[in-house]
């Protein structure tokens, strides 16, 4: 569908460009033949440009509506929603990392306490050696 849309868009742009070139050539020929004055030719080109600009604006609006409706009907995810989810994931990853770091610190301090306690239990008093 995307390829078809691109082809349509490029064809439309190409057609508009070709129409402008043909119109310009036609008006220049009419001016050369004396069938049209330069002022009339300029006015026709200005009107043509104004008309094509209005049509392009209408076309852009219609295409935007079609694309928006298509996106809604196909249930595409909007960029803002993706960004919100990415932010939530970042926050959750940071919280998980903080929790892991906290557990590591707690485990290290607990292990150190156990080792020192074990050493004192195993240590025999000097009196027992005699």
C-alpha positions as CSV (number, residue, x, y, z in Angstrom):
1,X,0.0,0.0,0.0
2,X,2.9,2.4,0.8
3,X,4.5,1.8,-2.6
4,X,1.2,2.5,-4.3
5,X,0.7,5.7,-2.3
6,X,4.2,6.8,-3.2
7,X,3.7,6.1,-6.9
8,X,0.5,8.0,-6.8
9,X,2.1,11.0,-5.1
10,X,5.1,11.1,-7.4
11,X,2.8,10.8,-10.4
12,X,0.7,13.7,-9.2
13,X,3.8,15.9,-8.6
14,X,5.1,14.9,-12.1
15,X,1.8,15.7,-13.7
16,X,1.6,19.1,-12.0
17,X,5.1,19.9,-13.1
18,X,4.4,18.8,-16.7
19,X,1.2,20.8,-16.8
20,X,3.0,24.0,-15.7
21,X,5.7,23.5,-18.3
22,X,3.2,22.9,-21.1
23,X,1.1,25.9,-20.0
24,X,4.2,28.1,-19.9
25,X,5.3,26.9,-23.4
26,X,1.7,27.5,-24.8
27,X,1.5,31.0,-23.4
28,X,5.0,31.9,-24.7
29,X,4.0,30.6,-28.2
30,X,0.8,32.7,-28.1
31,X,2.7,35.8,-27.1
32,X,5.2,35.2,-29.9
33,X,2.4,34.8,-32.5
34,X,0.9,38.0,-31.2
35,X,-2.4,36.3,-30.2
36,X,-1.7,37.3,-26.6
37,X,-0.1,40.3,-24.9
38,X,2.6,39.8,-22.3
39,X,0.3,41.2,-19.7
40,X,-2.4,38.8,-20.6
41,X,0.1,35.9,-20.6
42,X,1.3,37.0,-17.2
43,X,-2.2,37.2,-15.8
44,X,-3.1,33.8,-17.2
45,X,0.1,32.3,-15.6
46,X,-0.7,34.0,-12.3
47,X,-4.3,32.7,-12.3
48,X,-3.0,29.2,-13.3
49,X,-0.5,29.3,-10.4
50,X,-3.1,30.5,-7.9
51,X,-5.5,27.8,-9.1
52,X,-3.0,25.0,-8.8
53,X,-1.9,26.2,-5.4
54,X,-5.5,26.1,-4.2
55,X,-6.0,22.7,-5.7
56,X,-2.8,21.4,-4.1
57,X,-3.9,22.7,-0.7
58,X,-7.2,20.9,-1.1
59,X,-5.5,17.8,-2.3
60,X,-3.1,17.9,0.7
61,X,-6.0,18.3,3.1
62,X,-7.9,15.4,1.5
63,X,-4.8,13.2,1.5
64,X,-4.2,14.0,5.1
65,X,-7.8,13.0,6.0
66,X,-7.4,9.7,4.0
67,X,-4.1,8.9,5.8
68,X,-5.5,9.8,9.2
69,X,-8.6,7.6,8.6
70,X,-6.5,4.8,7.4
71,X,-4.2,5.0,10.4
72,X,-7.2,5.0,12.7
73,X,-8.8,2.0,11.0
74,X,-5.7,0.0,11.0
75,X,-5.0,0.7,14.7
76,X,-1.5,2.0,14.1
77,X,0.3,3.1,17.3
78,X,0.9,6.9,17.4
79,X,4.5,8.2,17.9
80,X,3.4,9.9,21.2
81,X,2.2,6.6,22.5
82,X,5.4,4.8,21.6
83,X,7.4,7.6,23.4
84,X,5.2,7.3,26.5
85,X,5.9,3.5,26.6
86,X,9.6,4.0,26.1
87,X,9.7,6.5,29.0
88,X,7.8,4.0,31.2
89,X,10.2,1.2,30.2
90,X,13.2,3.4,31.0
91,X,11.8,4.3,34.4
92,X,11.1,0.6,35.2
93,X,14.5,-0.5,34.0
94,X,16.1,2.1,36.4
95,X,14.0,0.9,39.3
96,X,14.9,-2.7,38.6
97,X,18.6,-1.8,38.5
98,X,18.3,0.2,41.7
99,X,16.6,-2.8,43.4
100,X,19.3,-5.2,42.2
101,X,22.0,-2.8,43.4
102,X,20.3,-2.5,46.7
103,X,20.0,-6.3,47.1
104,X,23.7,-6.8,46.2
105,X,24.7,-4.3,48.9
106,X,22.4,-5.9,51.5
107,X,23.8,-9.4,50.5
108,X,27.4,-8.2,50.8
109,X,26.9,-6.6,54.3
110,X,25.0,-9.7,55.5
111,X,27.8,-12.0,54.2
112,X,30.4,-9.9,55.9
113,X,28.6,-10.0,59.2
114,X,28.2,-13.8,59.0
115,X,31.9,-14.3,58.3
116,X,33.0,-12.2,61.3
117,X,30.5,-14.0,63.5
118,X,31.8,-17.4,62.4
119,X,35.4,-16.5,63.1
120,X,34.7,-15.6,66.6
121,X,32.8,-18.8,67.2
122,X,35.6,-20.9,65.8
123,X,38.3,-19.2,67.8
124,X,39.3,-21.1,70.9
125,X,40.4,-19.4,74.0
126,X,44.1,-19.6,74.9
127,X,43.3,-21.4,78.2
128,X,42.1,-24.5,76.4
129,X,45.5,-25.0,74.6
130,X,47.4,-25.7,77.9
